[in-house]
Amino acid sequence: MSSARRYQVNIKRPAEREMDALPREVFDRVSRAILLLEIEPRRQGSKKLRGTESYRYRVGRYRIVYTIDDAAHSIEIVGVGHRREVYR
């Protein structure tokens, strides 16, 4: 692994509740994806959302919506859910 500094991940309470409601196998995949974002927040497959400072990362039919603070080396997970519902 490179010596690059990892980002600190903070999961907002509403996103935490959304994760808790996921089926177990989806929860596991989303958790692994969050660990990957910790290393590289703008990894392939992530996309900046228009009209906002948020990004989204695809995990199958589910999305992780998050913001990045490069100065503080932190990521804040603001939403996790099915692609039909997560942007509402």
DAJO-V481166 format. One record per run of one state. SS is the DSSP state (h for helix, s for strand, l for the rest). FROM is the first residue (numbers start at 1). LEN is the number of residues. Records with the same first field share a line. If there is no record, write none. Layout:
BEGIN
SS=FROM-LEN  FROM-LEN
END
This chain:
BEGIN
l=1-7  12-1  21-3  40-6  49-5  60-2  70-4  83-6
s=8-4  46-3  54-6  62-8  74-9
h=13-8  24-16
END
